[in-house]
Amino acid sequence: MTISEVARQALVGVETIRFYEREGLIAQPRKPQSGYRQYTESHLERIRFLKQCQTFGFTLAEAATLADSLESGAPTCEQTCDLAERKLLELKKKIEDFQKLATRIESLLDSPCRRTANADCSVVAALKTGNC
């Protein structure tokens, strides 16, 4: 398969594949003397796996570690579940942080925000002071 065929089947852009190659997330096929690099089904599967991991909130580095473990046959379910559990705790913390931020912004917007000059605006004041 050409890079564009792999990109289409994996639902990513060609530049994503090139980025993955530069970062060492996938191996770049050798370029034949004449013609285009040919990607294999294993390239496609790895790209799909990396993207799927990202939809679960894993970083590309974490996804690559998981992919490498799977390809080597080394991971245990316990190791994979431990990583997933850590990711879940991370996500819950982010959700909590976003909820606090949303509450803070709501309280700023409850003030007479839109009816005052910029100098008196509670949102502007919070942004200037870093007191968000």
C-alpha positions in Angstrom: 0.0 0.0 0.0 1.1 3.5 -0.6 1.2 6.1 2.2 -2.0 7.7 0.9 -3.8 4.3 0.9 -2.7 3.6 4.4 -3.7 7.1 5.5 -7.2 6.7 3.9 -7.7 3.3 5.5 -6.5 4.4 8.9 -8.5 7.6 8.7 -5.5 9.8 9.3 -3.6 12.3 7.2 -0.4 11.5 5.3 1.3 14.0 7.5 0.3 12.0 10.6 2.0 9.0 9.1 5.1 11.0 8.3 5.1 12.4 11.9 4.8 8.9 13.3 7.8 7.9 11.2 9.9 10.9 12.3 9.0 10.2 16.0 9.9 6.5 15.6 6.3 5.4 16.3 6.2 3.4 13.1 9.0 2.0 11.0 9.4 3.7 7.6 9.5 1.2 4.8 12.5 1.3 2.5 12.1 3.2 -0.7 12.7 0.9 -3.7 15.1 2.1 -6.3 12.2 3.2 -8.4 8.7 3.8 -7.1 7.0 4.5 -3.8 7.5 3.1 -0.4 5.1 0.2 0.2 3.4 0.0 3.6 2.2 -3.3 5.0 -0.9 -4.4 6.9 1.2 -4.3 10.1 1.9 -0.6 9.5 -1.9 0.0 9.1 -2.7 -2.0 12.2 -0.1 -0.1 14.3 -1.4 3.3 13.1 -5.0 2.3 13.9 -3.9 1.0 17.3 -2.0 4.2 18.1 -5.0 6.3 17.1 -7.4 4.2 19.1 -5.2 4.6 22.2 -5.3 8.3 21.7 -9.1 8.2 21.8 -8.8 6.6 25.2 -6.7 9.5 26.4 -3.3 7.8 26.1 -0.4 9.9 24.9 1.5 8.8 21.8 4.4 7.7 24.0 2.1 5.6 26.1 0.4 4.2 23.0 3.8 3.3 21.5 4.8 1.5 24.7 1.5 -0.5 24.5 2.0 -1.2 20.8 5.6 -2.3 21.3 4.5 -4.6 24.2 1.7 -6.1 22.1 4.0 -6.7 19.1 6.6 -8.4 21.3 4.0 -10.5 23.0 5.2 -9.2 26.4 2.4 -7.4 28.0 0.3 -8.9 30.7 -3.3 -7.9 31.2 -2.3 -6.7 34.6 0.3 -4.3 33.2 -2.1 -3.0 30.6 -4.9 -2.6 33.2 -2.5 -0.8 35.5 -1.7 1.7 32.8 -5.4 2.1 32.0 -6.2 2.6 35.7 -3.5 5.4 36.0 -4.9 7.0 32.9 -8.4 6.9 34.4 -7.2 8.6 37.6 -5.5 11.3 35.4 -8.7 11.9 33.4 -10.8 12.1 36.6 -8.3 14.7 38.0 -8.5 16.7 34.8 -12.3 16.6 34.9 -12.3 17.8 38.5 -9.9 20.6 37.5 -12.1 21.6 34.6 -15.2 21.6 36.8 -13.5 23.9 39.3 -12.4 26.2 36.5 -16.0 26.2 35.1 -17.3 27.1 38.5 -14.8 30.0 38.8 -15.7 31.3 35.4 -19.4 31.1 36.2 -18.8 33.1 39.3 -16.9 35.8 37.4 -19.7 35.9 34.8 -22.3 36.3 37.6 -20.7 39.6 38.5 -21.9 42.7 36.6 -19.3 41.8 34.0 -20.9 42.9 30.7 -22.3 46.1 32.1 -19.0 47.7 33.2 -16.0 49.3 31.5 -13.1 47.0 30.9 -11.2 48.4 33.8 -14.0 47.2 36.1 -14.7 43.9 34.4 -14.2 41.0 36.8 -13.1 38.7 34.0 -10.4 41.2 32.8 -9.3 41.7 36.4 -9.0 38.0 37.0 -7.0 37.5 33.8 -4.7 40.4 34.6 -4.0 39.2 38.1 -3.9 35.5 37.3 -6.6 35.1 39.9 -8.7 32.8 37.9 
